[in-house]
Amino acid sequence: MNDRFAVDDQRGNHSMTHERGCTIWFTGLSGAGKSTITEQLVPLLKQRGCKVEVLDGDVVRTNLSKGLGFSKEDRDTNIRRIGFVCNLLTRNGVFAISAAISPYKAVRDENRALIKDFVEVYVKASLETCIKRDVKGLYKKALAGEIKEFTGISDPYEPPDNPEVICETEKETPQESARKIVRRLEELGYLVPAGNNGDGYSSQEEEVVKQRLTELGYL
């Protein structure tokens, strides 16, 4: 079970926060839905009192990994840098979310071994669907040969063998995918299951206790 403790903020609101963080590592083709699911997931985690930091692939490319290209060596370096930051954040109780394509299995596994508290989320969508979505217009340029070494077109994508979560974005809404991830985090002990008020009783258990006390005349 995840380590946790209760806090009262300056307004006196009671909430749960977490001492133990984890890395939620999205992987999937461009256009599969990683960023969209992340947008739905972040508020759900914050509602649970989690400290959350997102490392979006495009943002990392323009800051942490500025100057790197898209050769396999540069891609691996980019993913190792993201993993390094995620590890630091996770060690300090943060839920770090990586939303980069991270196409190569070996370097993802390197980060899993480094971070340990690592929840891999495969955002699954067919290449045909991603090409149809093409929200950034990148597939059109890649198919026209204007972008070299583009994942899925001219560079391979290696799906994970055994991810903790698979979000099938051709079948699920982003909200459904985000809730699926939350449920898996509960199962893995990173989140307190919904309905548990933090006092050791679920809402259902609390109702049973109240009913019994009422029957005994205490309430």
C-alpha positions as CSV (number, residue, x, y, z in Angstrom):
1,M,0.0,0.0,0.0
2,N,1.2,3.4,-0.8
3,D,2.6,5.6,1.9
4,R,0.3,8.6,2.5
5,F,-0.7,11.2,5.0
6,A,-3.4,13.7,5.5
7,V,-2.9,17.5,5.3
8,D,-5.0,20.6,6.0
9,D,-4.4,23.5,3.6
10,Q,-4.5,27.1,4.7
11,R,-8.3,27.2,4.1
12,G,-8.7,24.2,6.4
13,N,-9.6,21.8,3.6
14,H,-8.7,18.2,4.4
15,S,-7.1,16.2,1.7
16,M,-4.7,13.2,1.2
17,T,-1.3,13.6,-0.2
18,H,1.4,11.1,-1.1
19,E,4.9,10.5,-0.1
20,R,5.6,7.9,-2.7
21,G,5.4,8.9,-6.4
22,C,5.8,7.0,-9.6
23,T,6.5,7.5,-13.2
24,I,3.6,7.1,-15.7
25,W,5.4,6.4,-18.9
26,F,3.2,6.8,-22.0
27,T,4.4,5.3,-25.3
28,G,2.7,5.2,-28.6
29,L,2.7,6.6,-32.2
30,S,2.4,10.3,-32.8
31,G,-1.4,11.0,-32.8
32,A,-2.2,7.9,-30.8
33,G,-3.6,10.1,-27.9
34,K,-0.8,10.4,-25.3
35,S,-1.2,14.1,-24.7
36,T,-5.0,14.0,-24.8
37,I,-5.1,11.3,-22.2
38,T,-2.6,13.2,-20.1
39,E,-4.8,16.2,-20.1
40,Q,-7.6,14.1,-18.6
41,L,-5.3,12.2,-16.2
42,V,-3.6,15.2,-14.5
43,P,-6.7,16.6,-12.8
44,L,-7.8,13.2,-11.6
45,L,-4.4,12.8,-9.9
46,K,-4.5,16.2,-8.4
47,Q,-7.9,15.5,-7.0
48,R,-6.3,12.7,-5.1
49,G,-3.7,15.0,-3.6
50,C,-0.8,14.0,-5.9
51,K,2.0,16.2,-6.9
52,V,2.1,15.9,-10.7
53,E,4.7,16.9,-13.4
54,V,4.3,16.3,-17.1
55,L,7.2,15.9,-19.5
56,D,5.6,16.4,-22.9
57,G,7.6,15.1,-25.8
58,D,7.5,18.4,-27.8
59,V,8.2,20.6,-24.8
60,V,11.2,18.4,-23.8
61,R,12.5,18.6,-27.4
62,T,12.6,22.4,-27.3
63,N,14.2,22.6,-23.8
64,L,15.9,19.7,-22.2
65,S,16.9,18.0,-25.5
66,K,17.2,21.1,-27.7
67,G,19.7,20.3,-30.5
68,L,19.1,16.6,-30.7
69,G,17.9,15.1,-34.0
70,F,15.9,12.0,-34.7
71,S,18.6,9.4,-35.3
72,K,18.3,6.3,-33.1
73,E,21.2,7.6,-31.0
74,D,19.6,11.0,-30.5
75,R,16.2,9.5,-29.7
76,D,17.7,7.2,-27.1
77,T,19.6,10.2,-25.6
78,N,16.3,12.1,-25.4
79,I,14.5,9.3,-23.7
80,R,17.3,8.7,-21.2
81,R,17.2,12.4,-20.3
82,I,13.5,12.2,-19.7
83,G,14.0,9.1,-17.7
84,F,16.7,10.8,-15.6
85,V,14.3,13.7,-14.7
86,C,11.4,11.3,-14.1
87,N,13.6,9.3,-11.7
88,L,14.5,12.5,-9.7
89,L,10.8,13.5,-9.5
90,T,9.6,10.1,-8.6
91,R,12.2,9.8,-5.8
92,N,10.7,13.0,-4.4
93,G,7.1,11.9,-4.3
94,V,6.0,13.3,-7.6
95,F,3.8,11.5,-10.1
96,A,5.9,12.2,-13.2
97,I,4.2,11.7,-16.5
98,S,6.3,11.2,-19.7
99,A,4.2,11.7,-22.9
100,A,6.9,11.2,-25.5
101,I,6.7,8.6,-28.4
102,S,9.7,6.7,-27.0
103,P,9.7,4.2,-29.9
104,Y,12.4,1.8,-28.8
105,K,11.7,-0.9,-26.3
106,A,15.3,-1.3,-25.0
107,V,15.7,2.3,-23.7
108,R,12.2,2.2,-22.2
109,D,13.3,-0.9,-20.3
110,E,16.4,0.9,-19.2
111,N,14.3,3.6,-17.6
112,R,12.0,1.0,-16.0
113,A,15.1,-0.5,-14.4
114,L,16.4,2.9,-13.2
115,I,13.1,4.3,-11.9
116,K,11.5,1.0,-10.5
117,D,8.2,2.8,-9.6
118,F,7.4,2.7,-13.3
119,V,4.0,2.3,-14.8
120,E,4.1,1.8,-18.6
121,V,1.0,2.9,-20.5
122,Y,0.8,1.7,-24.1
123,V,-1.4,4.2,-26.0
124,K,-2.5,1.9,-28.8
125,A,-3.9,3.1,-32.2
126,S,-3.3,1.8,-35.7
127,L,-1.0,3.7,-38.0
128,E,-3.9,4.2,-40.4
129,T,-5.9,5.9,-37.6
130,C,-3.0,8.1,-36.6
131,I,-2.5,9.2,-40.2
132,K,-6.2,10.1,-40.4
133,R,-6.0,12.1,-37.2
134,D,-2.7,13.8,-38.2
135,V,-3.5,16.8,-35.9
136,K,0.0,18.3,-36.4
137,G,0.2,17.6,-40.1
138,L,3.4,15.6,-39.5
139,Y,2.3,12.4,-41.2
140,K,1.5,14.3,-44.4
141,K,5.0,15.7,-44.4
142,A,6.6,12.4,-43.6
143,L,4.7,10.5,-46.4
144,A,5.8,13.3,-48.8
145,G,9.4,12.7,-47.7
146,E,9.7,16.1,-46.1
147,I,10.4,14.6,-42.6
148,K,13.1,11.9,-42.4
149,E,13.2,9.1,-39.7
150,F,9.5,9.6,-38.7
151,T,8.2,6.9,-36.4
152,G,5.8,4.5,-38.1
153,I,6.6,5.7,-41.6
154,S,10.4,5.6,-42.1
155,D,11.5,4.6,-38.6
156,P,10.2,1.6,-36.5
157,Y,7.9,1.7,-33.5
158,E,8.4,-1.2,-31.0
159,P,5.3,-1.7,-28.8
160,P,5.8,-2.9,-25.2
161,D,5.5,-6.6,-24.5
162,N,3.9,-6.3,-21.1
163,P,2.7,-2.8,-20.2
164,E,0.8,-2.1,-17.0
165,V,-2.0,-0.4,-19.0
166,I,-3.1,-0.5,-22.6
167,C,-5.3,2.4,-23.7
168,E,-7.0,1.5,-27.0
169,T,-7.9,5.0,-28.2
170,E,-9.9,3.7,-31.2
171,K,-12.3,2.1,-28.8
172,E,-12.1,4.3,-25.7
173,T,-12.7,8.0,-25.0
174,P,-9.8,9.9,-23.4
175,Q,-11.8,10.1,-20.2
176,E,-12.3,6.3,-20.1
177,S,-8.5,5.8,-20.7
178,A,-7.6,8.2,-17.9
179,R,-9.9,6.4,-15.5
180,K,-8.5,3.0,-16.6
181,I,-5.0,4.3,-15.6
182,V,-6.2,5.6,-12.2
183,R,-7.8,2.2,-11.5
184,R,-4.5,0.5,-12.3
185,L,-2.6,2.9,-10.1
186,E,-5.0,1.9,-7.3
187,E,-4.4,-1.8,-7.9
188,L,-0.6,-1.2,-7.8
189,G,-0.9,0.7,-4.5
190,Y,0.1,4.1,-5.8
191,L,-3.3,5.6,-5.1
192,V,-5.8,5.0,-2.3
193,P,-8.8,3.3,-3.9
194,A,-11.8,5.6,-4.5
195,G,-14.4,5.5,-1.7
196,N,-11.7,5.1,1.0
197,N,-11.9,8.3,3.1
198,G,-8.4,7.8,4.5
199,D,-9.6,6.8,7.9
200,G,-9.4,3.1,7.2
201,Y,-13.1,2.7,6.1
202,S,-14.7,2.9,2.7
203,S,-17.9,4.9,2.3
204,Q,-19.8,1.6,2.1
205,E,-18.2,0.3,5.3
206,E,-18.9,3.6,7.0
207,E,-22.6,3.2,6.2
208,V,-22.6,-0.3,7.7
209,V,-21.1,1.0,10.9
210,K,-23.6,3.9,11.1
211,Q,-26.5,1.5,10.6
212,R,-25.3,-0.8,13.3
213,L,-24.7,2.1,15.8
214,T,-28.2,3.3,15.0
215,E,-29.7,-0.1,15.7
216,L,-27.9,-0.1,19.0
217,G,-29.3,3.3,19.9
218,Y,-26.1,5.2,19.8
219,L,-27.1,7.4,16.9
